[in-house]
Amino acid sequence: MIIEYKDGIDPTITGSNPHDYKCMYCDLKLKCEPAKKITKMTMRKVKPHFIEHKNAMEEIHGPFENWYFKTVTGLNYEGTRLAKCLACGWWSIVEEYWIAAEWQIWQLFYGLDGIIKDINVADASVPINELRSFLIRKYTKRFYVNPKSFEHLAASVFSDLGYNTVCTGYSKDGGIDLILNNNSNTIGVQIKRTKNNIKVEQIRAFLGAMVVNGYNKGFFVSTSNFQSGCNKIANRVGIELINASKFYDALKEAQIIHYNDEFAIDHSSFSHLHFIGCYPMNSL
Ligand SMILES: [Zn+2]
């Protein structure tokens, strides 16, 4: 996964919210798990944040009665949570503490977010797994991916979805870029990494390549869309049209299958988290 992290990211920019368990990039539910405690927070370290919150509240609501913020306990550690998106690789760590005041319990959150590195998608040496998670995050960049890399990427997606996949080799394929095998079905695949919508003639040409190679089932993958009329002919001759949005869904599904068990974040090197916010837990 292509992840780097920085200390002190402004949560209002990265979207880190301790109550929001959805990925800020692809809107998928995050996988949450308990993590090891990271910080060594003390009441002395936390106090300025607590006061800052009190001042901000008073600016909005006017002065509070003393008991509302008057602490009656020290700082209590509640837990550390790691939330990660299996599709795009984004993650967030949140550590939670609480302090009881006479008439209120206050929760304090500290956290750190992953940032997905920008990569040059046209560079053929970028590893396919990095391209995959990057495209989930910035799918508009699909048009600039090296065409050969895009074929390998599509091959890896079909592999994760359960097909035996063979790349036929770039530009000497007679229109078949991938061959998929699944339950004794053989499927020829054509991949067009293009901004233009696919024309009916291109479907016909693909059909020709399928016939020559002896396939009676085909997938036509496009990074854009298909012109009207394509659907009709495709349905008749056993070709499934996979447009940009269908391929995105397939990519997401493949990512989740791929990373379900092995998405590990080494956060042992994180030494400190930044303050996210202070929230009232209940009003007594
Ligand atoms: Zn995501």
Residues whose N, C-alpha, C, O or C-beta is under 5 A from the ligand:
A	BS01	ZN	C23 Y25 C26 C85 A87 C88 G89 W90
